[in-house]
């Protein structure tokens, strides 16, 4: 059986004004995971429309297309094209789960929710000639004892971070603006892999650098402790995501640092408690954001801070206040978003009920456009403030100010190089991408991610698990 798995390009990735490096970071690991369920004699191909030319001259037996909200229109065009040729087309992903009735006319079959249990069921039905039009994930969700992802189908040279990995699914939190609750409805919304399986998958990956794509790597504390214990001594450098409360609670962040964590994505989202309360982001309430930054800096962990503009309690000063806070607290890179009510979320339902949605053009649901009526800002002011926040945060002067918040020269240089390299060298990134030489950048990335310790004061041991937990000297 010939199978083609497609990740259509998000609309913004084809724009001449957008940054191609963003879409050359990670391979489509979800599709590689589904491919792991195929039979050994199946002929499979993964095509990532963001980084390679997508040919539609073929006629596979089965076409699997992953659909996000801003690639939905292109996904439907591709699906219709292949169906017109007589190919069987199956659609799945976040957008299909949120709006199955919209997607249904474009597919022979839909996958609703995560596919680890429904995809094998579909394959059995398909081979028997009796596929159903809809497969809904409910009970029995697990990512334990599953086939390994088909990494042999990933074109590693096209990505800056080919060593991406997922060891948990979902998130234990329930924020109103997040897709997660809709995607994982009718079953478990957070579950983890076996630690030994996760460590075996890590061991398979070449090089030192890893990126955990988990929504919340620290969400299962016992699993994370055992994972980090197993990773100590592996010589890995890794990045991932954690919540504010998980960084402040206990010693898990220290254990992660000892295992090789060098950069973490943190969803601060808003500096106003009223916004956090209204969006059900309880894990951030009554938490000291400055303490989060200090703790991460002391461990030499860089911060990618996430901030959302346009929440109901945001006013004119939200943009400058957020940028100033991020710079003053040494946030290395910042990801700013315009609040976007995604279909299937409680935020979307509320905005619809209040009559505040202004467009249903999914191409604009990219967190860079205003698709609703803000409470205290005009749509024009919100868009202008968002654009200004990016410009101000990534000015050379503010990159320098942020770097100087760190105590050691090495940490200052690390901050300056990482932030500057990410935003200030577009022509270089474009050249490297077009010549398919991203692999040459991996040693540079690993160098920037090398360990930085807080300078020890008189009579103090350098911080680390060994020093803080056993009284011994910290690991350098």
C-alpha positions, 0 to 999 in steps of 0.5 A, spaced: 500 500 500 502 506 498 501 512 503 502 519 503 502 523 509 502 531 508 503 537 513 500 542 508 504 549 509 500 554 514 498 560 510 503 565 513 509 561 512 508 562 504 508 570 505 514 573 503 514 577 510 514 571 514 520 568 517 522 561 514 526 559 519 520 558 524 517 553 519 524 550 518 525 548 526 521 541 527 519 535 523 512 533 523 513 528 528 505 527 529 505 524 522 512 520 523 508 517 529 502 515 525 507 512 520 509 507 525 503 503 525 504 502 517 506 495 515 513 493 513 511 492 506 507 499 506 510 504 501 510 511 506 512 518 504 512 524 509 511 531 505 512 537 509 509 543 505 513 548 509 520 546 507 519 542 500 516 542 494 509 538 494 508 534 488 501 532 487 502 528 480 501 521 484 496 517 486 497 514 493 492 509 495 491 513 502 493 520 503 493 522 510 493 530 512 494 534 518 490 540 519 491 546 523 487 552 523 491 556 518 493 551 514 485 548 513 484 552 506 490 549 503 489 542 506 482 542 503 484 544 497 489 538 497 484 533 500 479 535 494 485 534 489 486 527 491 479 525 492 478 527 485 483 522 483 480 516 486 485 516 492 482 515 499 483 521 504 483 522 511 484 528 515 485 529 522 488 534 527 486 540 531 482 544 526 478 537 524 477 535 531 474 542 533 470 543 526 468 536 524 462 538 520 466 543 516 472 538 514 467 532 513 466 534 505 473 534 504 475 527 506 473 520 506 474 519 513 476 524 519 480 522 526 477 526 532 482 527 537 489 524 538 490 518 533 494 513 537 488 508 538 484 510 532 489 510 527 490 502 528 483 501 528 482 505 521 488 501 518 484 494 520 478 497 517 481 500 511 485 494 509 478 490 510 475 494 505 470 497 510 473 504 513 468 508 517 467 516 515 469 518 522 474 515 528 473 518 535 478 518 540 475 516 547 477 511 552 484 507 552 488 513 551 496 511 552 502 513 548 505 507 552 508 500 548 507 504 541 511 503 535 517 507 534 516 514 530 518 513 523 524 517 523 527 514 517 521 518 513 524 525 516 528 529 512 533 531 517 537 536 513 531 540 512 530 542 519 534 546 525 532 541 530 531 534 527 531 531 534 524 533 537 521 528 541 514 528 545 514 524 551 507 526 554 500 528 551 496 533 553 496 538 559 493 538 566 491 545 566 485 548 563 486 555 560 480 558 556 484 560 550 487 553 549 485 548 544 487 542 549 480 541 552 477 540 545 482 536 542 482 531 548 475 531 550 471 524 552 477 521 555 484 523 558 487 529 557 494 528 560 498 522 560 505 520 559 510 515 556 514 509 560 520 512 562 524 506 559 521 507 553 522 515 553 530 514 555 530 509 549 527 514 544 532 519 546 538 514 546 536 513 538 537 520 537 544 522 534 548 528 537 547 532 543 541 537 542 534 535 543 527 539 543 521 536 547 515 538 544 510 536 550 505 542 552 508 541 559 514 537 560 513 537 568 506 536 568 507 529 571 512 530 577 514 523 578 515 521 571 519 528 570 523 526 576 525 519 573 526 522 566 531 527 568 534 522 573 535 517 567 538 523 562 543 525 567 550 523 564 547 522 557 551 529 555 544 532 552 542 539 552 535 540 551 529 545 551 522 544 553 516 547 556 514 548 563 509 552 567 510 558 572 508 554 578 512 548 576 518 552 576 517 555 583 515 548 586 520 543 589 526 541 586 524 539 579 527 545 575 534 543 578 533 536 576 532 538 569 538 543 569 542 537 571 539 533 566 541 538 561 535 543 560 538 549 558 532 553 555 525 553 557 518 556 554 514 559 560 507 561 559 507 568 563 501 570 558 499 576 562 502 581 568 495 582 570 491 577 575 485 579 572 486 576 566 489 570 568 483 569 573 478 570 567 482 565 562 482 560 568 490 560 568 490 558 575 497 556 575 499 563 574 495 566 580 499 569 586 505 566 583 512 571 583 514 572 576 520 575 578 522 569 582 521 564 576 526 569 572 531 569 578 531 561 579 532 560 572 537 565 571 541 562 577 541 555 573 543 558 567 537 556 563 534 561 558 527 563 558 523 564 552 517 568 555 510 567 552 505 573 552 498 575 550 495 581 548 488 583 548 485 580 554 479 584 557 483 587 562 489 590 557 489 597 556 494 602 552 500 601 557 500 593 556 505 593 551 510 597 554 509 595 561 510 587 558 516 589 554 519 593 560 518 587 564 521 582 560 527 586 558 528 588 566 528 580 568 532 578 563 527 574 558 532 571 552 526 571 547 519 573 547 513 570 543 508 575 543 501 573 541 494 577 539 489 573 543 486 569 538 479 565 540 480 558 537 474 554 535 472 549 540 475 553 546 471 556 551 474 563 549 471 562 542 464 560 545 464 566 550 466 571 544 461 568 540 455 569 545 458 576 546 457 578 539 465 580 539 467 575 533 469 579 527 471 574 522 471 567 521 477 567 516 481 562 518 487 564 515 487 570 520 487 566 526 495 566 527 495 570 533 498 576 529 491 579 527 485 581 531 479 577 529 475 579 535 473 586 538 477 587 544 474 590 551 479 596 552 483 597 546 481 598 538 483 593 533 487 597 530 491 599 537 491 592 539 495 590 532 499 596 532 501 595 540 503 588 538 507 590 532 511 595 536 512 590 542 516 585 537 520 591 535 522 594 542 523 587 545 528 585 539 532 592 539 539 591 539 539 596 545 534 592 549 537 585 547 543 588 550 540 591 557 537 584 557 543 580 557 546 585 562 541 583 567 545 576 568 551 576 573 556 572 569 559 574 562 558 567 559 551 568 561 551 575 558 554 573 552 549 567 551 543 571 552 546 576 547 548 571 542 541 567 542 537 573 542 541 576 536 542 570 532 534 568 532 532 575 530 537 579 527 540 575 521 535 574 516 539 573 510 544 568 513 538 564 515 535 564 509 541 562 505 542 556 510 535 554 509 535 555 501 542 551 501 539 546 506 545 547 510 541 547 517 545 541 520 551 546 520 548 550 525 547 545 530 554 545 533 553 553 534 546 552 537 549 547 542 555 551 543 550 557 545 546 552 550 552 550 554 552 550 561 552 557 565 552 556 573 551 562 577 557 565 580 559 562 587 559 567 592 564 567 598 564 560 601 558 558 597 558 552 592 556 553 585 548 551 585 546 544 582 543 538 585 549 535 588 550 542 592 543 543 594 541 536 595 547 533 598 551 538 600 557 536 595 560 541 590 555 543 584 557 540 577 560 544 572 
